[in-house]
Structure formats: structure tokens, C-alpha cells
Amino acid sequence: MILVDTNILIYAVNSDAPQHVVCRALVEAVRAGTLQCALVPQVLLEFHAIVTDRRRVANPLEPAAAWEVCAVWQGIFALLDAGCAALERMPEVIAEKGAAGGGIFDAWLVAQMRCLGVDRICTYNEKDFSPYRGIWTVRPEELA
């Protein structure tokens, strides 16, 4: 199983992004059942936060429309939830990178991945995950 990071979903819906075609192909491969990928609730919330924020996207979605897209993602991807058990992993994860500020959200993804037994994340933000032991990044081009 591969966890999909938020940026992949953003590019999959943004037809102006250079990464759109390959990210859309990844989504279609998951939909077709030829690729096993998952999301965690955090990724859906981050997606919603970005696509509804006019400071981050040129044409933001209305909140209800953005949540409809999140519902579509839930129908395509497996949705995994590590729950509070991931909080117990946070001290070790924080210690690995010294996660501070916004970096805590990547650390939280890593803690969830470890609880769920997932060791790969599909992302364009490889540098955010490279310091974490046992976590491997993969780009959509390598999967779709």
C-alpha cells in the first residue's frame, strides 16, 4: 500500500499544473484497481484547506464543492485511520527531524504511516520525508 500525499490530489484536479496528466493517471490507475493507494483523513483536510483558499489557488472552490471532491477521493482510494495510536509515535518522529512549525504535519503523516504499516508515500515533496527512517518516497511518474 502507498499513501498519497496532498500535492498529488491537488495536481490531479488542477489541469493547469504541469504534473496534472501524470497525477490524473495515478488516480485513474487506483480507480481501475491496478494500483493500491490510500489516503488518511489528514490528506483530505489538507486538500480541502488548499483548494478553498484564494491565497493558494487562482480559482478556489466553495467549501461544499471541495468536500464533494473529498467524497470522490474517498470512493477511489482506501481511507486508512491510525487514530490516536499515532500520537504515541510522535515523540520518536519529532526527534528524528526536530519537526517544528508546519513540519509537524509531515511528522504526523509519518507517525500515521508507521502505525498503519505503510512505508511508501507518493509525493513531489521528497525532501519533507527523506529524514525519516523507513519511509520511502515515490513520484507518480514511477507508478502510473
CORGIVEN-V580658 format. One record per pair of residues at least 24 apart in sequence whose ideal C-beta (glycine too) atoms are under 10 Angstrom apart, sorted by the first residue. I is the first residue (numbers start at 0). J is the second residue. If there is no record, write none. Layout:
{{I	J} {I	J}}
//
This chain:
{{0	35} {0	36} {0	37} {0	77} {0	79} {0	112} {0	115} {0	116} {0	117} {0	118} {0	119} {1	25} {1	29} {1	34} {1	35} {1	36} {1	37} {1	117} {1	118} {1	119} {1	120} {1	121} {1	122} {1	135} {1	137} {1	142} {2	36} {2	37} {2	38} {2	39} {2	42} {2	76} {2	77} {2	79} {2	108} {2	109} {2	111} {2	112} {2	115} {2	117} {2	118} {2	119} {2	120} {2	121} {2	122} {2	128} {2	134} {3	29} {3	34} {3	36} {3	37} {3	38} {3	39} {3	42} {3	72} {3	75} {3	76} {3	77} {3	120} {3	121} {3	122} {3	139} {3	142} {4	38} {4	41} {4	42} {4	45} {4	46} {4	105} {4	108} {4	120} {4	121} {4	122} {4	123} {4	124} {4	125} {4	127} {4	128} {4	136} {4	139} {5	38} {5	41} {5	42} {5	43} {5	44} {5	45} {5	46} {5	47} {5	48} {5	49} {5	50} {5	104} {5	108} {5	122} {5	124} {6	42} {6	45} {6	46} {6	49} {6	121} {6	122} {6	123} {6	124} {6	127} {6	139} {7	36} {7	38} {7	42} {7	46} {7	120} {7	121} {7	122} {7	123} {7	124} {7	138} {7	139} {7	142} {8	38} {8	42} {8	43} {8	45} {8	46} {8	49} {8	50} {8	68} {8	69} {8	72} {8	75} {8	76} {9	45} {9	46} {9	49} {9	50} {9	55} {9	56} {9	123} {10	123} {10	139} {11	46} {11	68} {11	72} {11	75} {11	139} {12	46} {12	50} {12	56} {12	60} {12	65} {12	68} {12	71} {12	72} {13	49} {13	50} {13	56} {13	57} {13	58} {15	56} {15	57} {15	58} {18	123} {18	138} {18	139} {18	140} {20	139} {20	143} {21	138} {21	139} {21	140} {21	141} {21	142} {21	143} {22	121} {22	123} {22	138} {22	139} {22	140} {22	143} {23	139} {23	143} {24	139} {24	140} {24	142} {24	143} {25	121} {25	138} {25	139} {25	140} {25	141} {25	142} {25	143} {26	71} {26	72} {26	75} {26	76} {26	139} {26	143} {27	75} {27	143} {28	139} {28	142} {28	143} {29	72} {29	75} {29	76} {29	77} {29	142} {29	143} {30	71} {30	74} {30	75} {30	76} {31	75} {33	142} {33	143} {34	121} {34	139} {34	142} {34	143} {35	76} {35	77} {36	75} {36	76} {36	77} {36	117} {36	119} {36	120} {36	121} {36	139} {36	142} {37	76} {37	77} {37	78} {37	79} {37	112} {37	115} {37	117} {38	69} {38	72} {38	73} {38	75} {38	76} {38	77} {38	78} {38	79} {38	80} {39	76} {39	77} {39	78} {39	79} {39	80} {39	81} {39	85} {39	107} {39	108} {39	111} {39	112} {39	114} {39	115} {39	117} {40	69} {40	73} {40	78} {40	79} {40	80} {40	81} {40	82} {40	111} {41	80} {41	81} {41	85} {41	104} {41	107} {41	108} {41	111} {42	69} {42	72} {42	76} {42	78} {42	108} {42	111} {42	120} {43	68} {43	69} {43	70} {43	72} {43	73} {43	76} {43	78} {44	69} {44	104} {45	104} {45	108} {46	72} {79	111} {79	112} {79	114} {79	115} {79	116} {79	117} {80	111} {80	114} {80	115} {81	107} {81	108} {81	110} {81	111} {81	112} {81	113} {81	114} {81	115} {81	116} {81	117} {82	111} {82	114} {82	115} {83	114} {84	110} {84	111} {84	113} {84	114} {84	115} {85	109} {85	110} {85	111} {85	112} {85	113} {85	114} {85	115} {86	110} {86	111} {86	114} {87	114} {88	112} {88	113} {88	114} {91	132} {92	131} {92	132} {92	134} {95	130} {95	131} {95	132} {95	133} {95	134} {96	127} {96	128} {96	129} {96	130} {96	131} {97	130} {98	127} {98	130} {98	131} {101	127} {102	127} {102	130} {105	130} {105	131} {105	134} {106	130} {106	131} {108	134} {109	133} {109	134}}
//
